[in-house]
Amino acid sequence: MAARNPLAKITRLDLDARIHGFGDVWRLSRSTPKGHWLSQVYDPASKMFVSHLDYNTESQRTDFHYEPNFFRIDCVLERSKKHHLSIAHLPKKDQADVIFKIYCIQKFYELHRNGQVDRSTKGFDLAVKLITDELGLVKPRVNWNVNDPRPAPKKRGCRNNVKAIPSGSSLRRWIERLEACDWDLTALRDGRHNSGNARGWFSVETYDLLDKFAHKFASAKRPTRIEIYERFEIAFRWQNRRFKRGGREPDHKPSFSRFCLEVAKLDRFEIDLARLGRDKAHRRWKELGIGQDVTHALERVEMDFYKVDLHVVFADTKIWQSLSPRLRAQIERGSWYLCVALDVATRCVLAMRLAKQEDARVALETLRMIYQDKSSIGHAAGALTPWDQHGPPWQLATDQGSAFVSTFFQSRALSLLMDVFNPPAAQPQLRAFVERFFRTVKEGLLSRFEGNTGGSVAELGDYPAQMRAVLTVDQFADLLVRWCVDVYHNKRHAGLGGETPRDAWIRLTKLMPPGPAPDRDRVRISFGIDLTRTTRRTGLRILGLDYSSEKLQARCRKQGDAEVEIKLDPYNLGAISVRFDPRSTDWMTVPCRTRFMEGRRLRDWLSASEELARRFDDVAQMRWPIVLAAIEAIERTHKHAVGIAQIGDEQYDADEIALHERKLRLGFAVPPTDDGIDASSATSGGLAAPAARTGTLPTSFALPGSRSFAAGAPRATSPVQRPEPSSPIRATPAAEAPVSDRPAAPPVQPCGPNDPTPGEDATPQPARRSDATEPARPHRRQSTWKLEK
């Protein structure tokens, strides 16, 4: 037999004890010299043997708890009388009554300690008299006159009469009850909270009938309570007739208010589920939390589409103002969709786009606005506050709309190294912040204008919202930008603790500044327009612009001309991205041969092209100074319309660009920077002398980080200077030209690239002219594809 471990202390356990330890709740089953057999309290069949050493080790833990005599019968009964309530848990009316009783008991103990009263019947009566005299209470007088305008105070059982004078026996009962329950003050609460008719006024059959018809209220037909109660009255009369035939006393008919109480007992979710449908019931009764814990700006950005509850006029503002009332009534009107990107941490609007429908391209353009400083848009709309909130978001949360779940949007958003999160459908609470912003737009801005639809057919009523529309699209866009930038960003926000969204952005961006924006190549690949072109000796031509590089030409010399994929950034025509193999992941950056196009927008270039095609019949005779002047005029003219141009429905894709190329007859090739033509200067003698091209671009056209350069001037390393005639671009007969415009001497023809520069006394000789420099002469107008060929 093994020797007993001297270090193992033998502990005696009580059979009625409860033990919290060993990962569960136990009680003693039986003890042995080597240890104890323990059984689980909630599963007596599960037993475990614990040695004395293991028990002593477990008892040293902080979560170990031993409760002796817990399962004794008298202890169980004592605990059943007690509860964990305190006076603060009671209703307010009961609290006032209990406090008054405690005060009376304290006064009795004080009188008993002083020897003024004893615990006899006369002693309690005397104590009540002394206490009432001290408190100034008077026993209510019984008023037997029914015509007295002052009614008698209500009797003791009324809750409004809590400070009525108690009797001696009542005071004795309070003290004995308090002492019996071990000074539990909640025991002084009387039984008025359990008062009422416990057995009911109606028979069991009537209660079943009430419950049956009350459940008919939860129906998809949405009946009213009065309709169901009328049907209940018919069924109740048939029931009383059966009672009479069976020799039973008929029941009293429940009133309509009693029936409404039965309806009120039904589960509200069950009622809405049957009457409103599953989706509305779930949205109404779904549990809402505090959402994600967002602490930094751009940590979570929510994006969604909103159908604007306002009809607008599909016309330009200037055209609309010049129309008569009869013509205005015939202009089309309708609603637009607003795509918004909202920062959750600061509640700042990072991007907005107006569109006629939900589209993936609109969503992508809205995503691009998040990375841009939009102060120019706000300034064009007339806003006084800068709209400078921008940066790369960490997480983008959208809904399950077709514009957001499409591969087109998902692939390009993920290429920007952000986390794209699409919550389940029909769960607007998962995008609660942007959904709440839409309601703010509706209440703060849209409700001010004519043509407001109200958001639903019920709210619209008979109001002719579409015919009352007076705002044009560009007016609405300007007002939307101004309201968002000047009003919403500078208004105290309850969700930010009274801080304005702009102040929250400034504060959080100081704590953690936004990350760097993606480089131009990544932006072009993510947001660019997909095109396909065939390479040529001049490179790649898009909308009359040639793109070429040494790397591209080397690839073409090696593999020959081929059709390639192109990414064109509509906000920067200075370069494109090219991919030869569709299965490859390598994109080549090819710059534009015309350096002036760096940073130029596709919108301005198309507008300039339309203007040039409208002014010149033969587009092949357009020269570089004319192109520069046209673009400068377009940018200057459209400066006031930047707001609608930036957030309006302006989209470009491959088909749109191909349409512009066919419509504008862009058969000309814009000369590269080194081959442009500029106006020459006049000599001191008043004659138009040959001169090198030294016309300087406007200051606004200077490239960022570089000096202003001559349009088409040769580089410093070129030893050849090619003179240029000072005559207009298109040759005009001398007889038709004005006297002021006639040249004083015959112009000097330009030299070829390998010809020597002529002297001042050189005789003009006819020189070879390329198609781009040949003067106009009678000929048949050629189509665009012939010019390109």
HELIX and SHEET records of a PDB file:
HELIX    1   1 HIS A   52  GLU A   58  1                                   7    
HELIX    2   2 ILE A   73  LYS A   81  1                                   9    
HELIX    3   3 ILE A   87  HIS A   89  5                                   3    
HELIX    4   4 LYS A   92  ARG A  113  1                                  22    
HELIX    5   5 THR A  121  LEU A  135  1                                  15    
HELIX    6   6 GLY A  168  ALA A  180  1                                  13    
HELIX    7   7 LEU A  185  LEU A  188  5                                   4    
HELIX    8   8 GLY A  191  ASN A  194  5                                   4    
HELIX    9   9 VAL A  204  ALA A  214  1                                  11    
HELIX   10  10 HIS A  215  PHE A  217  5                                   3    
HELIX   11  11 ARG A  225  ARG A  245  1                                  21    
HELIX   12  12 PHE A  256  ALA A  264  1                                   9    
HELIX   13  13 ARG A  268  ARG A  275  1                                   8    
HELIX   14  14 ARG A  278  TRP A  285  1                                   8    
HELIX   15  15 THR A  317  SER A  322  1                                   6    
HELIX   16  16 PRO A  325  ARG A  328  1                                   4    
HELIX   17  17 ALA A  360  MET A  369  1                                  10    
HELIX   18  18 SER A  375  ALA A  381  1                                   7    
HELIX   19  19 SER A  402  VAL A  405  1                                   4    
HELIX   20  20 THR A  407  LEU A  414  1                                   8    
HELIX   21  21 PRO A  428  ARG A  431  5                                   4    
HELIX   22  22 ALA A  432  GLY A  444  1                                  13    
HELIX   23  23 LEU A  446  ARG A  448  5                                   3    
HELIX   24  24 VAL A  457  LEU A  460  1                                   4    
HELIX   25  25 VAL A  473  ARG A  482  1                                  10    
HELIX   26  26 TRP A  483  TYR A  488  3                                   6    
HELIX   27  27 ALA A  494  LEU A  496  5                                   3    
HELIX   28  28 PRO A  501  LEU A  511  1                                  11    
HELIX   29  29 ARG A  520  PHE A  527  1                                   8    
HELIX   30  30 GLU A  550  GLN A  559  1                                  10    
HELIX   31  31 ARG A  595  MET A  597  5                                   3    
HELIX   32  32 LEU A  602  ARG A  615  1                                  14    
HELIX   33  33 VAL A  619  GLN A  621  5                                   3    
HELIX   34  34 TRP A  624  THR A  637  1                                  14    
HELIX   35  35 HIS A  638  ALA A  641  5                                   4    
HELIX   36  36 VAL A  642  ILE A  647  1                                   6    
HELIX   37  37 ALA A  654  LYS A  663  1                                  10    
HELIX   38  38 THR A  673  ASP A  675  5                                   3    
HELIX   39  39 THR A  699  PHE A  701  5                                   3    
HELIX   40  40 VAL A  739  ASP A  741  5                                   3    
HELIX   41  41 THR A  784  GLU A  788  1                                   5    
SHEET    1   A 5 LYS A  47  SER A  51  0                                        
SHEET    2   A 5 GLY A  35  GLN A  40 -1                                        
SHEET    3   A 5 ASP A  24  THR A  32 -1                                        
SHEET    4   A 5 ARG A  18  GLY A  21 -1                                        
SHEET    5   A 5 HIS A  65  GLU A  67 -1                                        
SHEET    1   B 5 VAL A 349  ALA A 355  0                                        
SHEET    2   B 5 TYR A 337  ASP A 343 -1                                        
SHEET    3   B 5 VAL A 301  LYS A 307 -1                                        
SHEET    4   B 5 GLN A 395  ALA A 397  1                                        
SHEET    5   B 5 ASP A 419  PHE A 421  1                                        
SHEET    1   C 2 VAL A 312  VAL A 313  0                                        
SHEET    2   C 2 ARG A 333  GLY A 334 -1                                        
SHEET    1   D 4 ILE A 529  THR A 534  0                                        
SHEET    2   D 4 GLU A 563  LEU A 568 -1                                        
SHEET    3   D 4 ALA A 575  ARG A 579 -1                                        
SHEET    4   D 4 MET A 588  PRO A 591 -1                                        
SHEET    1   E 2 LEU A 540  ILE A 542  0                                        
SHEET    2   E 2 LEU A 545  TYR A 547 -1                                        
END                                                                             
